[in-house]
């Protein structure tokens, strides 16, 4: 009988562990394929170790810790796979361990907190402002108020959201005198640094005005645009790593060859030389954000909802369907009207996306992309729709994205969304009243526009009604 391969650890791959200087919230596949990759490939990577905290469950931290926080990045192209061991994460921690988070953020050596906590975790209201009544936020505000008054924390009373825990940790940094720090959002939100600032300050108000003032004076909020398609790891991926690399890795990550990171903001305590790994540091990030949010993420949403309605499971499958392909191209045409900044090369970016999406060896599941639609559509469909209508055009491409989502939540009972209960309630309505109620969960402004409601209502059912005739790109 063949012996089992050895477990990946630092004795097999003796990568020196760098000191912790970055704390990351949201330990998942994307962070490990993106920010951790850039940190490993920075020119001064030996000075910048990452302590990464999980989100909802401790599983990822436990699995990584069992192999000294090393993992394999599988870069998957149409021509084959390549394998690289990533060692920039040096500590993996259960996100519920607020004590360790406070200890690390309060340390003078820690210079940066990065975030991949998903769009829904920022507690945004439909108008984009911080919502103190969002799920979990009200409880965290009470927990932070209790912590500020010196009440002992017992199980179940500490902040439970990632940003609530971050505020608790920033209070510890203030008390330690460790000085300024940068918070870097890597989530798919327009002006994500500003969104993070509003959310953190909103939660810090639960602690008190002194902490709010300290954060305003000592914490910079960096905006970023991030891009690398990273599907969920499968059992087949784990088996491939064992067969090709000769060791057992419970936590490999699969990603496409393409990667992109654009950053804008201050790092008062320093940062890795990420630009030497290909990152771009700019003064004005908004054009890059919008190009990514609209062209890549927007088309992902169209494919996620329209594709599943038409029986497809992956991005590549959906893009091979002429009806889905046309919906994407029509939306891109609309978005391009509002992407006029120099250097964006929108035609080249679109062509590259078609090639990336068509990589059938990257099985990017539509069900994964479809989650949290009310939050995502607010950034992906609404800005293009309103800009198109302000320019005298219909905005039907963006409206079709919303209509496909409305059809999807009617046809699917187990969708994931922070406003799922409100969606189910709206689905009990009929006709235009139902459409208006659902649009109101995405944006009050578009729900109050009778022309938009009528347009979206008229498009509902249209994408699913077309015949399904898949064809190669």
C-alpha positions as CSV (number, residue, x, y, z in Angstrom):
1,X,0.0,0.0,0.0
2,X,1.3,3.4,-1.0
3,X,2.3,5.6,2.0
4,X,0.3,8.8,2.5
5,X,2.2,11.9,1.4
6,X,3.7,14.1,4.2
7,X,1.6,17.1,5.4
8,X,2.9,20.4,4.1
9,X,4.7,22.3,6.8
10,X,7.9,24.4,7.2
11,X,10.1,21.4,7.6
12,X,9.2,20.4,4.0
13,X,9.3,24.0,2.7
14,X,11.6,26.0,5.0
15,X,10.2,29.4,4.3
16,X,11.2,31.8,7.1
17,X,8.3,33.2,9.0
18,X,8.3,37.0,8.8
19,X,7.3,39.1,11.9
20,X,3.6,40.0,12.1
21,X,3.1,43.5,10.8
22,X,-0.2,43.0,8.9
23,X,-3.5,41.9,10.5
24,X,-6.1,40.6,8.1
25,X,-9.8,40.1,8.7
26,X,-11.5,37.6,6.5
27,X,-9.3,34.7,6.0
28,X,-10.5,33.0,2.8
29,X,-9.5,31.9,-0.6
30,X,-9.4,35.3,-2.2
31,X,-7.2,36.9,0.4
32,X,-4.8,33.9,0.1
33,X,-4.7,34.2,-3.8
34,X,-4.4,38.0,-3.8
35,X,-3.0,40.1,-0.9
36,X,-1.0,37.2,0.6
37,X,0.5,36.6,-2.9
38,X,1.4,40.2,-3.4
39,X,3.0,40.4,0.1
40,X,5.1,37.2,-0.6
41,X,6.3,38.8,-3.8
42,X,7.0,42.2,-2.4
43,X,10.7,43.2,-2.4
44,X,10.8,43.4,1.4
45,X,8.5,40.4,2.1
46,X,10.8,39.1,4.8
47,X,9.7,42.1,7.0
48,X,6.0,41.6,6.6
49,X,4.1,38.7,8.0
50,X,0.3,38.4,8.1
51,X,-1.8,37.3,11.0
52,X,-5.1,36.4,9.4
53,X,-8.5,36.0,11.2
54,X,-11.4,34.0,10.0
55,X,-14.9,35.4,9.5
56,X,-17.8,33.1,10.5
57,X,-16.1,29.9,11.6
58,X,-12.6,28.8,12.8
59,X,-12.2,26.0,10.3
60,X,-9.8,27.7,7.9
61,X,-7.6,28.9,10.8
62,X,-7.4,25.4,12.3
63,X,-6.6,23.8,8.9
64,X,-3.9,26.3,8.1
65,X,-2.4,26.2,11.6
66,X,-2.0,22.5,11.3
67,X,0.4,23.0,8.4
68,X,2.3,26.0,9.8
69,X,0.1,28.4,7.8
70,X,1.7,27.3,4.5
71,X,-0.6,26.5,1.5
72,X,-0.3,25.9,-2.2
73,X,-1.5,28.4,-4.7
74,X,-2.5,26.6,-7.9
75,X,-2.4,29.0,-10.9
76,X,-4.8,27.5,-13.5
77,X,-4.6,28.5,-17.1
78,X,-5.9,27.0,-20.3
79,X,-2.5,25.4,-20.8
80,X,-2.1,23.7,-17.4
81,X,-1.4,24.3,-13.7
82,X,1.6,25.7,-11.8
83,X,2.1,25.4,-8.1
84,X,3.7,27.8,-5.5
85,X,3.9,27.5,-1.7
86,X,2.8,30.8,-0.1
87,X,4.3,31.5,3.3
88,X,3.4,35.2,3.9
89,X,0.6,34.2,6.4
90,X,2.4,33.4,9.6
91,X,-0.5,33.1,12.0
92,X,-4.1,32.0,11.4
93,X,-6.6,32.8,14.1
94,X,-10.3,32.1,14.8
95,X,-12.1,35.4,14.2
96,X,-14.0,35.1,17.5
97,X,-10.7,35.4,19.4
98,X,-11.1,39.1,20.1
99,X,-8.4,39.0,22.7
100,X,-5.7,38.0,20.2
101,X,-7.0,40.6,17.7
102,X,-6.7,43.3,20.3
103,X,-3.2,42.2,21.2
104,X,-2.0,42.2,17.6
105,X,-3.6,45.5,16.6
106,X,-2.3,47.2,19.7
107,X,1.3,46.1,19.0
108,X,3.6,48.9,17.7
109,X,5.0,46.6,15.1
110,X,1.6,46.2,13.4
111,X,1.2,48.8,10.7
112,X,-1.8,47.6,8.5
113,X,-5.2,46.0,8.9
114,X,-6.5,44.6,5.6
115,X,-10.1,43.5,5.1
116,X,-11.9,41.0,2.8
117,X,-15.1,40.7,4.8
118,X,-17.6,40.9,1.9
119,X,-19.7,43.8,0.8
120,X,-22.5,43.0,3.2
121,X,-20.3,43.2,6.3
122,X,-20.0,47.0,6.1
123,X,-23.6,47.6,7.4
124,X,-24.7,49.8,4.5
125,X,-28.2,51.1,4.2
126,X,-29.9,51.3,0.8
127,X,-28.6,54.9,0.3
128,X,-25.0,53.8,1.0
129,X,-24.8,55.3,4.5
130,X,-23.9,53.4,7.6
131,X,-26.9,51.6,9.1
132,X,-26.8,51.2,12.8
133,X,-29.8,48.8,12.6
134,X,-28.2,46.4,10.1
135,X,-28.0,42.7,11.2
136,X,-25.4,42.4,14.0
137,X,-24.5,46.0,14.1
138,X,-27.0,47.1,16.8
139,X,-25.7,44.2,19.0
140,X,-22.1,45.3,18.4
141,X,-22.9,48.9,19.3
142,X,-24.3,47.7,22.6
143,X,-21.3,45.4,23.2
144,X,-18.8,48.3,22.4
145,X,-20.7,50.6,24.8
146,X,-20.5,48.0,27.5
147,X,-16.7,47.5,26.9
148,X,-16.1,51.2,27.0
149,X,-17.8,51.4,30.4
150,X,-15.5,48.7,31.7
151,X,-18.1,45.9,32.0
152,X,-16.4,42.5,31.9
153,X,-16.9,40.6,28.6
154,X,-18.4,37.2,28.9
155,X,-19.2,34.7,26.2
156,X,-21.7,36.1,23.7
157,X,-21.3,39.8,24.7
158,X,-18.2,40.7,22.7
159,X,-18.6,42.3,19.2
160,X,-19.5,39.7,16.7
161,X,-19.0,41.4,13.4
162,X,-15.6,41.9,11.8
163,X,-15.8,45.7,12.0
164,X,-17.1,45.6,15.6
165,X,-14.1,43.5,16.6
166,X,-11.8,45.9,14.7
167,X,-13.2,48.9,16.7
168,X,-12.5,47.0,19.9
169,X,-9.0,46.4,18.7
170,X,-8.5,50.0,17.7
171,X,-9.5,51.0,21.2
172,X,-6.7,48.7,22.5
173,X,-4.2,50.4,20.1
174,X,-5.2,53.8,21.3
175,X,-4.7,52.7,24.9
176,X,-1.3,51.2,24.1
177,X,0.0,54.3,22.5
178,X,1.2,52.4,19.4
179,X,0.5,55.2,17.1
180,X,-1.1,55.5,13.6
181,X,-2.2,52.6,11.5
182,X,-3.8,52.0,8.1
183,X,-7.0,50.1,7.4
184,X,-7.1,48.8,3.8
185,X,-10.5,47.6,2.4
186,X,-10.1,45.0,-0.3
187,X,-13.8,44.4,-0.8
188,X,-15.8,45.2,-4.0
189,X,-17.2,48.5,-3.0
190,X,-16.9,51.8,-4.7
191,X,-14.7,54.1,-2.6
192,X,-14.2,51.2,-0.2
193,X,-11.8,53.1,2.0
194,X,-14.4,55.8,2.6
195,X,-17.1,53.1,3.2
196,X,-14.8,51.4,5.8
197,X,-14.2,54.8,7.4
198,X,-17.9,55.5,7.8
199,X,-18.6,52.0,9.1
200,X,-15.7,52.0,11.6
201,X,-16.6,55.5,12.9
202,X,-20.3,54.5,13.1
203,X,-19.5,51.5,15.2
204,X,-16.9,53.5,17.3
205,X,-19.7,55.9,18.3
206,X,-21.0,53.0,20.4
207,X,-17.7,53.3,22.4
208,X,-17.8,57.1,22.7
209,X,-16.6,60.3,21.1
210,X,-13.1,60.1,22.4
211,X,-12.4,56.9,20.4
212,X,-14.1,58.4,17.3
213,X,-11.8,61.4,17.6
214,X,-8.7,59.2,18.0
215,X,-9.6,57.1,15.0
216,X,-10.2,60.3,12.9
217,X,-6.7,61.5,13.8
218,X,-4.7,58.3,13.8
219,X,-6.3,55.8,11.3
220,X,-6.0,56.2,7.6
221,X,-8.5,54.4,5.3
222,X,-7.0,53.2,2.1
223,X,-9.1,52.5,-1.0
224,X,-8.3,49.7,-3.3
225,X,-9.5,47.9,-6.5
226,X,-8.8,44.2,-6.4
227,X,-9.1,41.5,-9.1
228,X,-8.3,37.8,-9.3
229,X,-10.9,35.2,-10.0
230,X,-10.6,32.6,-7.2
231,X,-13.2,29.8,-7.2
232,X,-13.8,27.6,-4.3
233,X,-11.3,24.8,-3.7
234,X,-12.6,21.3,-4.5
235,X,-11.6,17.8,-3.4
236,X,-10.2,17.3,-6.9
237,X,-7.9,20.3,-6.4
238,X,-6.6,18.9,-3.1
239,X,-6.0,15.5,-4.7
240,X,-4.1,17.2,-7.6
241,X,-1.8,19.0,-5.2
242,X,-1.0,15.8,-3.4
243,X,-0.3,14.0,-6.7
244,X,1.7,16.8,-8.4
245,X,3.6,18.2,-5.4
246,X,4.1,15.1,-3.2
247,X,2.7,16.5,0.0
248,X,-0.8,16.7,1.6
249,X,-2.3,20.2,1.6
250,X,-5.7,20.6,3.2
251,X,-6.0,24.2,2.1
252,X,-4.8,24.9,-1.4
253,X,-6.2,27.8,-3.4
254,X,-6.9,27.8,-7.1
255,X,-6.8,31.1,-9.1
256,X,-6.5,32.4,-12.6
257,X,-3.1,33.7,-13.8
258,X,-4.4,37.3,-14.0
259,X,-4.1,39.5,-10.9
260,X,-4.5,43.2,-10.3
261,X,-4.3,45.5,-7.3
262,X,-4.7,49.3,-7.3
263,X,-4.3,51.3,-4.1
264,X,-4.8,54.9,-3.1
265,X,-4.2,56.3,0.4
266,X,-1.7,56.9,3.2
267,X,0.2,54.2,5.1
268,X,1.4,56.2,8.2
269,X,3.3,53.2,9.6
270,X,4.7,51.9,6.3
271,X,3.8,49.1,4.0
272,X,5.4,46.3,1.9
273,X,6.8,47.3,-1.5
274,X,3.8,45.8,-3.2
275,X,4.4,47.7,-6.4
276,X,7.5,45.5,-7.0
277,X,5.0,42.6,-7.3
278,X,2.9,44.5,-9.8
279,X,0.5,46.6,-7.6
280,X,-0.3,50.1,-8.8
281,X,-0.4,53.0,-6.4
282,X,-2.4,56.0,-7.7
283,X,-3.8,59.3,-6.5
284,X,-7.3,58.9,-8.0
285,X,-8.6,55.3,-7.8
286,X,-12.3,56.0,-8.8
287,X,-11.9,55.3,-12.5
288,X,-10.2,51.9,-11.8
289,X,-12.8,51.0,-9.2
290,X,-15.6,51.7,-11.6
291,X,-14.0,49.8,-14.4
292,X,-13.7,46.7,-12.1
293,X,-17.1,47.1,-10.4
294,X,-19.0,47.6,-13.6
295,X,-17.2,45.6,-16.3
296,X,-16.1,42.6,-14.2
297,X,-18.3,42.5,-11.2
298,X,-21.4,43.8,-13.0
299,X,-21.1,41.1,-15.8
300,X,-20.5,38.5,-13.1
301,X,-23.9,39.5,-11.5
302,X,-25.6,39.3,-14.9
303,X,-24.2,35.8,-15.5
304,X,-24.9,34.7,-12.0
305,X,-28.6,35.4,-12.2
306,X,-29.4,35.1,-15.9
307,X,-27.1,32.1,-16.2
308,X,-28.7,30.1,-13.4
309,X,-32.2,31.0,-14.7
310,X,-31.1,29.4,-17.9
311,X,-29.7,26.3,-16.4
312,X,-25.9,27.1,-16.2
313,X,-23.6,26.5,-13.3
314,X,-20.3,28.3,-14.1
315,X,-19.2,31.6,-15.6
316,X,-17.7,29.8,-18.6
317,X,-21.0,27.9,-19.2
318,X,-23.1,31.0,-19.0
319,X,-20.9,33.1,-21.3
320,X,-21.2,30.4,-24.0
321,X,-24.9,31.1,-24.0
322,X,-25.7,33.8,-26.7
323,X,-28.5,35.3,-24.6
324,X,-26.2,35.7,-21.6
325,X,-23.3,36.9,-23.7
326,X,-25.5,39.6,-25.3
327,X,-26.8,40.8,-21.9
328,X,-23.2,41.2,-20.8
329,X,-22.1,43.0,-23.9
330,X,-25.2,45.4,-23.8
331,X,-24.4,46.3,-20.2
332,X,-20.7,46.8,-21.0
333,X,-21.7,49.2,-23.8
334,X,-23.7,51.3,-21.3
335,X,-21.0,51.3,-18.7
336,X,-18.4,52.3,-21.3
337,X,-20.2,55.6,-21.7
338,X,-19.1,56.5,-18.2
339,X,-15.5,55.1,-18.2
340,X,-13.7,57.9,-20.1
341,X,-10.6,58.5,-18.0
342,X,-7.2,58.2,-19.7
343,X,-5.4,54.9,-19.4
344,X,-8.4,52.7,-18.8
345,X,-8.3,50.9,-22.2
346,X,-11.9,49.8,-21.9
347,X,-11.9,47.8,-25.2
348,X,-8.8,45.9,-24.2
349,X,-10.2,45.3,-20.7
350,X,-13.4,43.9,-22.2
351,X,-11.5,41.5,-24.5
352,X,-9.4,40.3,-21.6
353,X,-12.5,39.7,-19.5
354,X,-14.0,37.5,-22.3
355,X,-10.8,35.5,-22.4
356,X,-10.7,35.2,-18.6
357,X,-14.4,34.3,-18.3
358,X,-14.0,31.7,-21.0
359,X,-11.3,29.8,-19.2
360,X,-13.3,26.7,-18.5
361,X,-10.6,25.3,-16.3
362,X,-11.5,27.9,-13.7
363,X,-14.9,26.6,-12.5
364,X,-16.2,29.8,-11.1
365,X,-19.6,28.8,-9.7
366,X,-22.5,31.2,-10.4
367,X,-24.2,30.3,-7.1
368,X,-21.1,31.7,-5.3
369,X,-21.3,35.0,-7.2
370,X,-25.1,35.3,-6.7
371,X,-24.9,35.8,-2.9
372,X,-25.7,39.2,-1.3
373,X,-27.4,40.7,-4.3
374,X,-29.0,43.7,-2.6
375,X,-25.5,44.9,-1.5
376,X,-23.7,44.1,-4.8
377,X,-26.3,45.4,-7.2
378,X,-26.2,48.8,-5.4
379,X,-22.7,49.2,-6.7
380,X,-22.8,47.3,-9.9
381,X,-26.2,48.1,-11.6
382,X,-27.5,51.3,-10.0
383,X,-24.7,53.7,-10.9
384,X,-24.8,52.7,-14.6
385,X,-28.6,52.7,-14.7
386,X,-28.9,56.2,-13.2
387,X,-26.0,57.6,-15.3
388,X,-27.6,56.3,-18.5
389,X,-31.0,57.7,-17.7
390,X,-29.4,61.1,-16.8
391,X,-27.8,61.0,-20.3
392,X,-31.2,60.5,-22.0
393,X,-30.8,56.8,-22.6
394,X,-33.0,53.9,-21.2
395,X,-30.4,52.0,-19.2
396,X,-32.0,48.8,-20.3
397,X,-28.7,46.8,-20.0
398,X,-28.3,47.7,-16.3
399,X,-32.1,47.3,-15.8
400,X,-31.9,43.7,-17.1
401,X,-29.3,42.9,-14.4
402,X,-31.9,44.0,-11.8
403,X,-34.7,42.1,-13.6
404,X,-32.6,38.9,-13.7
405,X,-32.0,39.2,-10.0
406,X,-35.7,39.7,-9.3
407,X,-36.5,36.6,-11.3
408,X,-33.7,34.7,-9.5
409,X,-35.0,35.4,-6.0
410,X,-38.5,34.4,-7.1
411,X,-37.2,31.1,-8.4
412,X,-34.7,30.3,-5.6
413,X,-35.6,29.8,-2.0
414,X,-32.1,29.3,-0.5
415,X,-30.3,32.4,-1.7
416,X,-27.9,34.2,0.6
417,X,-28.6,37.9,1.3
418,X,-28.4,40.2,4.4
419,X,-32.0,41.3,3.5
420,X,-33.3,37.8,2.8
421,X,-36.3,38.2,5.1
422,X,-37.3,41.4,3.4
423,X,-36.9,39.8,0.0
424,X,-39.2,37.0,1.0
425,X,-41.8,39.5,2.2
426,X,-41.6,41.5,-1.0
427,X,-42.0,38.3,-3.1
428,X,-45.5,37.9,-1.5
429,X,-46.6,41.0,-3.4
430,X,-47.5,40.9,-7.1
431,X,-46.7,42.7,-10.3
432,X,-45.2,46.2,-10.3
433,X,-45.7,46.5,-6.5
434,X,-43.4,43.5,-6.0
435,X,-40.8,44.9,-8.4
436,X,-40.9,48.3,-6.6
437,X,-40.5,46.7,-3.2
438,X,-37.5,44.6,-4.3
439,X,-35.9,47.5,-6.0
440,X,-36.3,49.5,-2.8
441,X,-34.1,47.0,-1.0
442,X,-31.3,47.8,-3.5
443,X,-31.8,51.6,-3.8
444,X,-34.6,53.9,-2.6
445,X,-33.9,56.3,-5.4
446,X,-34.6,53.9,-8.3
447,X,-37.6,52.4,-6.5
448,X,-39.1,56.0,-6.4
449,X,-38.7,56.4,-10.1
450,X,-41.8,55.1,-11.9
451,X,-40.0,54.9,-15.2
452,X,-37.3,52.7,-13.8
453,X,-39.8,50.5,-12.0
454,X,-41.8,50.1,-15.3
455,X,-38.6,49.3,-17.3
456,X,-37.4,46.7,-14.9
457,X,-40.9,45.2,-14.6
458,X,-41.1,44.9,-18.3
459,X,-37.8,43.1,-18.5
460,X,-38.7,40.5,-15.8
461,X,-39.0,37.0,-17.3
462,X,-37.3,38.1,-20.6
463,X,-33.9,36.4,-20.2
464,X,-35.3,33.1,-19.1
465,X,-37.9,33.1,-21.9
466,X,-35.2,32.9,-24.6
467,X,-34.3,29.6,-26.1
468,X,-31.1,28.1,-24.7
469,X,-28.6,27.4,-27.5
470,X,-25.1,27.3,-26.1
471,X,-22.3,27.9,-28.6
472,X,-18.6,28.2,-28.3
473,X,-17.1,31.7,-28.0
